[in-house]
Amino acid sequence: MDSEAYWAQRAIEREKEWHKKCQETIEKELARYYLASLGHIQTDIAALYGRFAKDNALSVEEARKLITGSEYRQWRMTIEKYIRQIKENGDKGLERELNVLAMRSRISRLDKLYSETLMELDALGHKVSETMTDFLTDAYKDSYYHGLFDIGKEIGLPASFAKVNRDDLTQVLRNRWSGMNYSQRIWKNQRLLARTLKSEMMTAVHQGESIDAISKRVSQRMDVGISNARRLVRTELNYVGNQSAMDSIKEAGMKYYRFSATLDRRTSATCREHDGHVYPIGEYQPGSTAPPLHPNCRSTVAGSLYGPDKKKTGTRIARNDKGKTYYVPADMTYEEWYNKYIESTIIPTGNANWKTNEL
């Protein structure tokens, strides 16, 4: 296996390793955050229904009644205190909505429930953002140093090389490579979730639904929130992993990188088209000439010594429908692999030129 084939294979292996780590750690952690917030919101709903519902349903008239006296004063103190807490580092969109509610001298029971939901989602957003930042930071550092190590094994490295700089890492994480960085997307998702939950609550009340029905509505929308968070962290992990690979490629003094799509049936048409292309490092652009090209992207980049005109030797990894890996020629593109091993239904077994291995 030549150097380029080795680097490409190691990039694929790291992507798979971190993808598995993502599933086993942060995705479960984010799901727990959302489920905990769901429990708090459902508790607030139960409190409202428990006090004012009749025959297990809350009428529009009851929902629209104003809170007064000590209940209003306590709510006002709570929301003003929370606004002060989020003013410096909270989401401005949620802060504005809370301010609108706080400025009202009259507020309904349903509005009170919505304000409590907004505060819960703001707290949830902070947890998601902090957890994702820590995870992506670890992923970048690990991929960067492993990338340098793999390059050094093949061609050596200068006696000194750049360590991960905190400011540079912060810039990577803040990069709006897809129009927004991950932190901005988290808060956008939270605002959308807040508006959706408000709509679901109002619909449930207008339809005279029971507490079980409205709780189910909210639960379904929180499930969508979990799905969005999972997709976001997977996509951002791919971005960070490939950006760290590119930074190690630059540090090693290489001038080209090669795009590698995953050789299996799940690969998108967009990534298939880019597979095997070699680009100058100056053309590196996530979402365009480098992964991720779409949400949940699994494609990778690796250093190339000779540019697009040099024939690549060695092998690269492919996967069958059961997830087992085998090796094909390194210069085989996705289209060539698909035509030979999928459309023709050839299975690479019993041939001494092909190796099978389960990663």
N, C-alpha and C positions, 0 to 999 in steps of 0.2 A: 504494500500500500504506500503510495507516494504521500508527500507532505500535505498537499491540498485535500486529498481524499481523507486523510487522517483528521485534519482540522474540521472538515465538514461533518465527519462521523461523530467527532467529539461534541460539536455544536448541537447536533440532533440528540445525542445522549443527554446533554445537560438540559436541553429544553424538555425532554421527557421526564427527567428527574425532578426538575422544578415544578412541572405541571402536576406530577404526583404529589409533591410536597404541598402544593397549593390546595389540592383537593383534600388532603389529610389534615391540614392545619387551618389556614386562614379562612377557607370557605366554610368550614364547620363553625369557626369562631364567629364569622359574620352572621351566619344563620342563627346562632344563639342570641346575638344582639337583637336581630329583628324579632325573634320569637319572644324575647323578654319585653321588648317595646310593645308588641302585640298584646301581651298579657296586661301591661299597664293601661293601654287604651281600652281594652275590654273591661277592665275593672272600673274605669271611669264611666263607660257606657252602662255597666251593671248598676252603678251608684245612681245614675240618672233614672234608669228604668225602675229601680227599686223604690225610689221615692215618689215618682210621678206617673208611672204606667198603670193602666187599668186593663184587666183581662190580658195581661202580658204584652200589651202594646202601648206605645206612646203616641198620643194624639198630637196633631199639628198645633192645636191650641195650647196644649201643655208645653210643648217644645219651644214655642215662641214667647211664653211668659217670661217676664223680666225677673232677673235675680235682684233682690233688694236687701237692705239692712246689712247685718253682719256678714252674710254670705257674699254680698257685693264687695264690701270693704276688704274681706280676706282675699277675694279673687284679685282685687285691684293691687293689693300689696304684693301678692305673689307674682303677678305678671310684670309689674314695674321692676321688682327685684331681678327677675329673669332677664328683662331687657338690658338692664345695666351689666349683667354678667356676659351677655353675648355681643355687646356693642363693639368691643375691640376685636374679637377673633371669631365671632359667629357668622352665620350666613346672613347677608344683607337682605335677601329676599324674605326670609322668614322673620327677620327683625322688623321689616316694614309692616308685614301682616300683623304681627303682635302689637306694634305701635298703633295701627289703625284701630285695633280692638281696645287697646288701653285708653285711647282718647275718647272713647264713647262714655257718656254719662249714663247710658241705659244699655244693658246687654241681656240677651236672651239665654235661656238654658242651653239651647243648641249651640249658640256662639261660645258659651263657656266651655262646652265639651270640645269644640274645635280649637279653642286657645290651648287647652290642655294637651290636645293631640299635637299641635304645633310645637309646644315645648318638648314633648317627648321625642318628636322627630328631629328636633335640633340636637338634643343630647345624643340621639342615635347617630346622627351625621358626624359628630365629633369622634365618637368611638370608631366608626368605620374609617374615617380619614386617618386617624392616628395609627390604627392597626395596619392599614394598607401602606402607609408611609414606612413603618418599621419593616414590613415584609419586603417591599420593593427595594429598600435600602440594602437589606441583607442579600437579596437576589443579585443586585448590581455588583456589589463587592465580590461575592463568590464567583460570578461569571467572569468578571474582569480579570481577577487573579488566576483563575483556572485557564482562561483564554491565553494569558501571557505564558503560563507554564507550558501549555500544549504547543505554543509557537516556539518557545525556547527549546523544547525537546527535539525539534526538527531542525531549526536553523540557528539556534542560539539567540541571545538578547544582549544588548549593551550591558555593561557592568552595573549601571544604575538605570532605573526606569521610574516613571512617575507613579507614586502611590495615589490611591483614591483621595481626591481633594474634596473637602466638605462643600465648598462653594460650587465646584464643578458638578458634584452629585445633586446638589439642590437645583442647579440649572437643568439637569437632565429630568428631574422629577417635575419641574415646573413647565417644561417644554409643552407648548400647545400643538403637538404634532398632528392632532386630528381636529384642530379648531379650539379645543379646550384641553386642559390637563386633567388628570384623574380627579384632583380635588374639586375642580369646578364641576365636573360631571357628577360627583357625589352629591353636591348641593343642588344641582339641577334635578337629579333624580328625586331628592327629598322634597323639593318644591312640587314636582309633579305628583308625588305620592300624597302630599298634604292636600292638594286640590282634589285628587281622586277620592280620598277618604271623606273629605267634606261633602262631595257630591253623593257618595254612597250613603252617608248618614242622612242627608236631606231626603234622598229618594226613599230610604227605608221608613223614615218618619211619615212622609206623605202617603206612603202605601200602607201605613198602619202595620208594619211588620213587627214581629216579636223580637225579643232580645236575642234569641238564638239565630234568627235570620240576619239581623244586623251584624252580629258577631261573625257570622259566616262570611258576610260581604267584606268586612274589614280584614278577616283572615286571608281571603283570596287575594286581596290587593297587596297585603304584606308579603304573600308568597311571590307576587310579581316583583316586589322590591328586592327580595332575596335573590331572585333570578337575575335581576339587573346588576346587583352587586357582584354576583358570581361571574357574570360575563365581563364586567368591568375589570375585575382583578386579574382574570385570565388574559385579557387583551393587553392590559398594562404590563403584566409580567412578561409577555412576549416582546413588547416594546423595550422594556428595561434590559432584558437578556440580550437582545440584538444590539442595542445601543452600547452595552458594555463590551460586546464582542467587537464592534466597530472601533471603540476606543482602544482596545488592546491591539487591534490590527494597525491602527495609526501609530501607536506607541512603538510597535515593532518595525515601523518604517515601510510597510507594504503599501502598494499604490492601488491595489484592486481588491474587490471582494466578490464572492460568488453567492448567488441566491439559490437556496435549496428548499424545494417544497417536499412535504412528506409524501412518500410513494405509497398511498393507499387510496381507497375509494372515497374517503371523506374529504379529500382535498378540494378546495374551491376551484372554479374555473379560472379565477383571477390569478391564484398562486400557480396553477398549472402553466399558465402562459409565461410566467417569470422564471420558472424552474430552469436552472442551469445557466442563466444569464450572468455574465461577468461585467461589473461596472467599475469605473474609476471611483475611488473613495470620495472624490469631490461631488459625485452625483448621489451620494447616500441621502435618501429622503424617506423616512417612515411613511407608510401610506401610499407611496408612489413607486419608488425603486427599491424599497426595502420593507420587510415586514415590521409590524402587522399591516396587512393590506385590508383587513376586515375584522370584525369582532370574532373572538375565539381563534384567531390565526395561530397556526403551529409552525409556520415556515421559519427558517433560520438563515444566517449569513456566516460565511467563514472567509478567511484571507485567501487571496490568490496571488501567486508570485509572478505569473507570466502574462496576465491579461486574457482577453477573450479569444485570441488566435492560437493559444497553446492547447494541444490535445491533452485532456486529463486522463491519467492512468489510475489503476487501482480499482476499488469497488465503492459502492454506496449502499446504504440500508434501504430495504423495501419491507412492507408489511402485508401479510395476507389478511383475509377477513377475520381470522381468529386472533389477530394481534401478534402473531409470531413473525419474527424477522428473518430475512434472508438477504443475500448480497447480489447486486447486479453491477455491471460495469460503471465506473464512476462518471463516465461521460454520457451515460444514458439519460435522456430527458424524460420528463413525466409523460409526454405524448408517446415516446418510443416505448416506455415501460407499459403504459396502458394498452397500446396496440398489441404488444407481445404477450403480456401476462394476464390481461383481463379480457380483451375481446377474443383472443385466440384460445382462452381458458387453459394456457400452458401453466403447469404447476412445477416450480423449480425443485424437484426432488430427484434423487438418483443420479444427478449429474455432478461429477467431481469438480466442475468449475464453480458450482454454487455451494455456499455454506448455509446451513440453517441454524438459527440460534434464537432462543427466547430471552429477550432483555428483561 
